[in-house]
Amino acid sequence: MTSALGFFLLIFGVLGALAMTYLAFKSIRGVYRVKCQKCGQITELPQEPGEYLCQSCGIPLAKVTQEQK
């Protein structure tokens, strides 16, 4: 019984580690998901400076500027 419980805890720990690794790689990508208020389309915006429009209706979604230090 004890070894079965230990085995399940080990499996859950490995699955948790894989999930955390996936979330870490996903956050490294540096894109932001923005939903258009007019048509509801979700667009991924990169971190590069520029003005970004909705891909389906053409409404401006965001303007990304470079940070001045």
C-alpha positions, 0 to 999 in steps of 0.5 A: 500500500505504501509503495503504491501511494509513493508511486502515485505521488511520484507520477503526480510530481513528474506531471507537475514538473512537466506542466511548470516547464511548459508554462515557463517556455510559454512565457518566454515567447514574449507574445501577448494575446489581445481580444478585439472588443468589436469582433471578438477575434484573439490576436497574438501581439509581439513585443516589438515596437509598432502599431497592431491592428485586428486581423479581421476588422482592422481596428487598432488594438495596441501601440507598442513603443520602445522603453526609454531608459 
